[in-house]
Amino acid sequence: MGAAAVRAAAPFADLSDVGLALDRCDEVLALEAEGVPVPVGDVLDLRADTGRAAKGIVLEPNELRAAASGLRALHELARVMAEGAPFAPSLAEVGSRISVDRATADTLEAAFDPLGELSGTTYPELEALRAAIAALQQEVRATLDRLVRGDELGDDLLQDRYWTVRDGRYVLPVRSHAKRWDLGIVHGTSNTGQTVYVEPHAIVQLNNEMRLAEGRLRAAEYAILAELSRQLGAGADDVEVAVEAAIEIDVAVSRAGLARRLDARRPAVGDCEIIRMRDARHPVLVLRGVDVVANDLEVGAERPVLVLSGPNAGGKTVALKTFALCAELVRHGLFVPAATGSRVDLFTTIRAVIGDRQTVEGDLSSFHAHLVGLAELVDGAAPGQLLLVDEIASGTDPAQGAALGQAVLERLAERGPRVVATTHFAALKGLAATDDRFAVAAVEVMEGRPTYRVLPGVAGESHALAVGARVGLPGAVLDRALELLGSQQAELGRLLRELDEERGRAAVATAAAERDRAEAARATAVISEREELLRNRIRDLEQRGAAAFLERLRNAEVAIGRVVADLQRAPSHERARAARTALGALGSLAKVEDDGPTAHPGRLEPGDRVRHVRLGGPGEVVAVDGENVEIRIGSLTLRARADELVLVRRAAR
């Protein structure tokens, strides 16, 4: 269904329709990025079957089973679209049109067993009829087995000892001469006439009962199928709408699939007939897996006519077709194989004169056919169109061809379409210098070979002689061609070739400079990052040092308070001298600790010289009581923990 819709799709004529198609493509990609694939693959086209059911036609079991699967798939698609509304609001709106009766799907699914038969569990009356038929079949077979294996009918009557079924009736193969014995009802003969198929009297009644039971079974099954068909047909209108919505979603999924295959991006789309693509690639070449050279391609309102030049096999026609195909993709609501930030506006018409249109039947030569195409372009040219001409006015006298090509392009420029044309005519390459409606671009040549890059603002040399040399034309032929070309024309060609080569070398140098610049930028970034790390580390160390200094000052303030309080309690000259000594020792608290001993002192003994980690020192151990140590700094005696002391020197033992 989706494939048929795509084949039948016409280009969009309205900008809003293009935007909606692009939105839906974006939304499919967004859902898939969230790990939510859009389940369109199981949706079936139920429209014909539901339509028949709505008219009262009873559907076959396989048709009803397919309808159950299709309804379930539609219901699942609607659920996924509803849950994905935050990522895909437009698709959710389409999904909201899918409204099918889930109860009908449940009923249809429950109606059939795994083998595709109407379920005896769901319909017990069918199970009873089937059981009765099976019992009758068993009785008939048992009777036939007894007749075949016993002596009641001998070998002179039976053609062979087996039984079979003819026209739904169980029969025995009897010799033709025995039919007069009235063994039963004859139901036919063999091709040779030697065997008569007889339904024995013993099973006629059983066969009749079985046929009646089978008839009742068929009637019951038909009634059930009719009711199921009626239920399905009651929702035919809803199914019609739901399937159409599913097709819309499927087309959006296909747009997203093509975008992935092309590695395409959503372009900006306007109504000013502007094409401004970055890193554009020919979509068919991308689909073929070719490593396509990407190009910046542009044509717009300021210069509505672009003239492409350059050597044969250099990529002019590929660039020309890339313009047209990308514009056509947008007309069908598709992403384009170009970089993010590209713009491809909506064109009302895309027309082209490309290739050889000669026909013997139409009495058209190549040039004649080309002129017919140009005449059609000129006659129908109008704003909103994109027109493409490959090798305009070629195939005739160069002077007249150039003049004719220029006249055609000027006329097209007056009529308002956007035009892209390729040429080898020097006169057309120079139009941009004298007419601001024209822009030029050329395919690049480096070291005598095309790079397939399009250079905007450049008029390219055709490089006919260089191409001839590359493909192996004899040197004498090329020398003679150069001689016939004339010195002035030859010099012009030489200068253009040298310009192309210089441009190529400049491009290489620019690329190298850009690589160097990028490398320098990376190095600068690394250095800046390292400098920032160093600044942060210095800041951290300064903060930690300041915190330690403040801690030492607070400890010194406490110790000084103790000295002053001791002096105030019992003032004397001796205590004053001791206080001065203690305060001198405490002066080290305002200094950053030196690189003295830092190891834990271990077991201290009286007389050991130590330094207090906060109060400084040095001091002398006076007494040791477990982990508590009494030290004397000057005339001040303090108590401290052993882990607050650093051993400076052991006492002499």
N, C-alpha and C positions, 0 to 999 in steps of 0.2 A: 504494500500500500504506500509506504513512504517512497519507495523507488519510483512508483508511478506518479506520485505527486511531484517529485523532483523533475522527472522527465517532462511533465506537463506545465511546470512553473514558467511564468512569463517574467521578464525583468520588472522590478518595481518602478513605478512612475512617480511615487510620492516619497519625499525625504523622510517623513515620519514612519513609513513602512520599512524603509531601510534601517532606520534607527531601532525599530522594534525587533527586526530580525537579528541585528548585531547584539542587542541586549540579550536576547534569548540564547545566542551562541555563547556570550560571556557567562550567562547563568549556568549553562550546562558544564562549562569548564570549572566554574566555581564549585558546583556540587561535586564534581569528580575530585577536585582538590580536597574536599572535605571527606572523601571516601564514600560518596553516595552516588553510585552509578544509576542512571535513569533506566528503569526496567521496561523498555519498549519491545524487547525481542520476543516476548511471549504473547503479545497482543495479536489476535486473529481478526480477520475481516468477517464479522458476524452479520453484516447488514443484509446480505442476501437471504441467509437462513432465517433471521428474525422477521424479515419482510414476508417470507413464505408462510411462516408460522402465524403471523398476524392476519393472513388471508384465510386461515383455517386449515392449511395443509399440515398433515401429521409428518413430523420429521423422523428420520431413521435414528436408531440408537447412536451410531457413530457421530451423527450430526449434533445430537443433543449433548453427547459427551464433550465434543469440541466446543460447543457453546458454553458448557460449564467452565472449561479451562479458560476460554476467552473472557468470560465475565469476571473470573477470579483475577486474571491478568489486568483487566481494566481497573478493578477495584484496588489492586496493589499499586498500580501506577498513580491513581488518584491519591492514595495515602502518602506515597513518597513525595509527590508534588506539594501536598499540604504541609508535610513536616519540613520540607526544604524551602518554605516561603521566605525565611530570613535571608537566604542566599540567592533565591530565584523567584522574586515576586511576580514577574511576568509569566513565567512558566506555571507558577501556582495558580494564577488567574485562569490559564488554559485548563489546568487540571481540575479546577472547580467545576468545569462543565461536564466532567465525567461523573455521572450519577446513575449507577446501575443498581438494581435490586440485589443486594447480597443474599437475601433469603432465596431468591430464584436460583442463584449459583449453588447455595447449600443444598437445595432440593434436588437439583440436577446431579450434583456430585454424589449424593446419598442414594440416588435412584439406581445406580449401576454398581456391579461388583467389579473386582479387579480384572475379570476376563471380558468385561464389556457387556455382560448380560444384565437385564433388569434384576435387581437384588431381591432374593427371596427373604432376606432379613427385613428389608424395608417393606416388602409387600408379601406378607405371609400367605395370602390366597394363591399367589404364584407358586410358592413353595409346596403347598398342598397339592395343587394340580400336577406339578412336576413329579412329586412323590407317587401319585396315583398312576401316572403314565409309566414311571419306572417300574412299578410293581406289575402292571399289565405286560410290559415288555419282558420282564423276568419270567412271568408265567408262560407267555408265548414261546420264548426261547427254550424253556424247560420242556414244554410239550414237543417242540420240534426236535430237540435233542433226543427225546425218548423214541420218537418215530424213526429218526435216522439211524439210531444205534440198535433198535430192537428188531424183532422178527416180524412185526405186524406188516411191514412193507419189505418185501424181499428185493434181492438184486435184480430180479426180472422186472420189477416195477420202477425202482429208482435208477436213474442214470448214474448218480453218484451219491455218496453219503455226506451231504452237506445241505444247508439251507441258505437262502439269500432273501433279498428284498426287491420286489418289483412294484413300481408305482406306489411306494409307501406301504405295501402289504407283504407280509412274510410268506414265502413260498418254498416248495420243494422241487428239485429237478426230476421229472418223471419221464420215463421212456414214452415216445409218442404213441405206441400201440396200447398203452395202459390208460389213455384218456377216456376210453369207453367204460372203464370200471367205475366211474363216478366217485373218484377219490376226493373231489373238492371242486373249487372254482378255478378255471383256467385264466391266467393273467398274461399269457404270451408264450411264444415259442422262440427257440434259438434260431440263428441264421440258417443253419442246415436243416431245420425242421425235425431233427432227431430228438430234441428235448422239448418237453412241455412244462411250463412253470405253473404249478398247481398249489392253490391255497387250501390246505386240508380242512375238512369239515370241523375237525376238533378245535381249530383256532379261529374260525370265521367270526364267532361271536366276540372272542377276545380282541381280534383285530378291529372289529367294529367299535367296541367300547374304547379301544385305544385311540382310534381316529376321532371319535366324539370328544374324548378328553383333550386331545391335541387341539381340536377346534375351540374348545372352551378356553384353553391356555392362550391360543392366539388372540382370541377376542379380549381376554383380560389384559394381555400385553398391549394390544392396540389401544384399549381404553386408557391405560396408563400413559402410553406415548402421546396420545391425543391431549391428555390433561397437561403433561409436561410441555408440549408444544404450545398449548394455549397460554400457559404461564409465561413462557419465553416470548411469545408474540405480543403479550400485553405490554412489554417494555421495548418494543421495536423502535419507537421514537427516541427513547433515551439512549438506546444502543447506537442509533444513527449519529446522534450528537457526540456521544462518548468516543466512537471510533474516529470521527472527524477531528476531535481534540487530540486523540492519540497520534494521529497522522501529523498534526502541527508540531507536537513534541518530538516525534521521530525525525522530522525535517530539521528541527533545531539541533538534535543530536548529530545528524549527519553533517550539518554545518561545522559543529565543533570537531567532529572527526577529521574533516578536511583541513581545518585550521591546524590540528596537531600534525597531520602528514606534511603540510607545507611549512610548519614552524612559522605560521602566519600571526600577524598582530592586527588588532582592531585599528583602522585608520579613522582620523577625523573626516567627517563627510559634510560638505556644504552644498550650496546651490550657486556658486560663482564660477563653475567650470574650471577649477584649479586642480592640477595634479602636482604634488610635491612629495615625492617618495624618497626615503633614505634607505640605502642598502636594499634596493628592490631586486628581486630575482624572478626570472621567467618561471611561472608556476608549473608548466608542463615539464620543463627540464628538472625541476625539483622533484616532481612525482616520479620521474624516471631514475632518480638517484644520482643525477649528474652533480658534480661539485661546481655549482654555478658561481660565477664572479658577480658579486652584488654591486649595484650602481645607484648613485643619486640621480633621479630623473625628475625633470620639472618642466611644466608648461602652464601658463596662466594668463590672467587678464592683461597684465602690462605688456607682455610679449606673447601674443596668442599663437604665433607660428614658430615652431622649432625646426631648424634644418640640421640634420645629422649627417656628418661626412666621415671619411676615413677609408681605409683599404677594404677590398673585398675580403670576405671571411674574417672580418675584424669584429663583428658583433653588432653592426648597425641594425640589421633586420630583427635580431633577437631583442634589442632594446626597443625597437618600434613595437613589436608584438607585446612586450612587457607592459608598455603603456596601455594597450588595448585590453589585454587579458585582465589586468588589475582593475581597470575601469569596469569591465564586464563582471568581475567578481563582486564589486560593490553594488552593481545594479541588481544582483541576486542576493544581496544581504550577507555577503561572505567577507571574512578577513582576507588581507592581502599579504603575500610573502615579502614583507618589508619591515624595517625597524619601527619601534614605537616612536610616535611623533610624526608619522607620515600622514599625508592628507590626500584623499582621492574623492573628489566631488561626484555628485550624481549627474550623469549625462543622459539626455533623452534618447540619443541615437549614437551608435558607434558604427562607422562605415570605413571600409578599407579598399584600396587598390593595391593588391600584393600578389606577386606571382605572374605566371604566363597564362593569359586567358584566350590564347589563340584557338580557333576551331576551324577545321576544314569545312564542316557542314555549314557554318555561318559565314564562310568567306571572310574570316577575320585573321589577319596576320598578328604577330605579337604586338607590334607597335600600334596597329589599328585597334586591337582589343584594349590596349592600355589607354588610348585616347577616348574610347567609348566610356571606360571607367572614370576617367577624369571629367568628361562631360557630365556624367551622372552626378559626380560629387559637386561640381560647380552649380549645376542646376538645382540641386536640393539642399545646398549649404544654408545653414541657419544657426543662430545662437543655440547653445545647449548641446551641440553635437561635438563628437570627437572624431576627426577624420585622419586617416593614415594613408600615406602614399610611399611605396617603396620604389626607389630609383626613378624619380619623377621625370617624365619626358625622355627617358633613355631609349636607345635603340634606333636613333636617327642621327642626322647631321648634328654634331655637337653644338655648333653655334645656334642653329635653329632650335634644337632641343632645350638649350639653356634659356633662350628667349621665351619659348613656350612655357617652360617650367616656371620661370619668374612671373609671367603674366597670370598663370593659373594660381600661384600662391598669393599674389597680390589681390586677385579677385576673391579668393577664399578669405583672406584677411579682412576684406571689406564686408563680407557677409556675416561675420561674427562667430564662426565655430572655432574650436581649438584644433590646430593642425600640427601633425608631426610628419616630416618628409625626410627621406634619405636621398643623397645625391653624390655624384662625383664632379658636378659642374662647378668650376671656380666662381662663376658669376653668382651662383646661388649661395655659395659659402660666404661671399662678401656682403650679402644683403643686410646683415645685422649692423654693418658700419654706416649704412645710408638710410635705413628704415627702422625706426624704433619699434615697429610691430614684430620684428623678427629677432629670434635668438638663435645662436649656433652652439653646437656641441660636436665633439669628435671622439671616435674610438682611439685609444692610445696605442702607440707602437713603441717598443723598446728593443734596441739592438736588432732592428729589422723584423721583429715579430710582434703580432698583436697581443695585447694583454687582456683584451675584452673589457677594459675599463672605459667608461664614458667620461670625458672631460668637458664640463660646461664652459661656455665662452670661448671655445677653441675651434678654429677651422682646420680640418685635417687634410693631409696630403693622401692621395689615393695609393701611392707606392706601387703602381702597376709594374714598373721595371724590377723593383725589389722583390715583389711576389713572383714575377717570372723567373728571376734568378733562383729563388728558393725552391721552386718546383722543378728546376732543371732545364730551362730553356737554354739553348747553346749561347755561349758568350758572343759569337759573331752576330747572332740575331739581336741580342740586347744592345751591342755596340751600334748596330745599324739603326735600331729604334731610337737610341739616344741621339744619333746624328740627324735623323729625320725630325726629331722633336724640335730642333732649333736651339740655338745657344741661349736665347732669352728665356724660353720656356723651361729649358733644362736647368738653367741657373735658378729659376724660381722653384722648381721642384727640389733642387738640391738644398736650397735654403729652408724650404718647408720640412724636408727630411731632417736636416740638422736641428731645426727648431724642435721637432718631435723628439729627437734623441736627447737634446739638452733638457727638454721638459721631463723626459724619463729619468735622466740623471738627477735632476732637481727633485723629482719625486722620491727617488731612492735616498738622497741626502736628507730630505725633509723627514722621511720615515726614520732614518738613523737618528736625526736630531730629536725626534719625538721619543724614540726609545731611550736616548740618553737623558732627556728631560724627565721622563717617567722614572728612570732609575735614580736620578738625582732627587726627585721628589720622594721616592721610597726611602732613600738614605737619610734625607732630612727628617722625614717622619720618625725613623728609628732613633736618630740623635735627639730629636725633641722629646720622644718618649723616655729615653734614658735620662735626659736632663730633668724631666719632671719627676722621675723616680728618685734621683739624687736630691732634688729640692724637698720632696716629701720626707726623705730619710733624714736630711739635715734638720728639717722642721721638727721631726719626731725626737731626734736626739736633743735638740735645744729644749723642747718641752720637758723631756725626762730630766735633763740637767737642772733646769729651773726648779722642777718639783723637788729634786734631791737637795738643792741649795736651800729652798724654803724650809724643808724638813730639818736641815742642820741648824738653821736660824732659830726655829721653834725650840729645838733641844737645847741650844745655847741659852735662850731666854729662860728656860726652866732652870738650868744649872746656875745661871747668874742669880736668879731669884733665891735659890737655896743659899748661895754664898752670902748674899746681902742679909737674908733673914738670920743666918748664923752669926754674922758680925753684929747685927742689931741686938741679939739676945745677950751677948757678952762682949761689948766693945773693949778692945785693948790694942796696944801697938803690935803685939805678936799676931793677933787675929787679923789685923789690917794688913800686915805683911803677907800672911798666908792667903788672904783674899786677893791681893794683887797678883801673887803667883798663880792662884787658881784661874783668875780672869785672863792672865796671859796665856795659860794653857788652853782655855776655852776659845781663844782667838782663832785657833785652827778650824773651828766649826764654820767659819765664813770662807774657808778656802776649799778648792776642789782637792779631793784626796789624791795623794801622790801614788806612785807605782810601787809602794812598799810591799812588804809581805802580805799575802792574801789568803794563805792556807789556813785551815782550821787548826787551832793550836793543839788540839788533842788534850791530854791530861796536863793541867797547869799546876805548878808548884809555887809556893811563896818565894819571892825573889826574882821570878821571871819578869822580863820587861815585855809589856804588851801595849797595844794601841786600841782604843775603843773605836768601833766602826762609825759611831755618830759623834762622839765627843772628842775624838782625836786622842792626843797624848804627846809624848809617851808617858806610861805610868808603870807602877810596880805592883806586882801581886803581893797583897798582905796576907790574905787567908783564903782558903778554898773550902766550901761547904757543898759538896755534890756539884750541881750545875750552877750554883751561885758563887760568885767570886768577888772578894773585896779588894779594890785597887786604890792606890794613892797616886794622885796626879798633883805634883807639887805638895802643898800642905793640905790638899783637899782629899778626903777619903770618900770613895763612892762604892756602891754595890752594883754589880752587873751580872748578866747571864754569860756563861762561857761562850755561847755562840755569837755574842756581841763583841768578842775580843779577838784581836789578831796578834799572834806571837811575833815579837820583834827579836828577842834574844833570850836564851835560856840562862837561868842563874848558874853560877859556878857551883859544882857539886863537890 
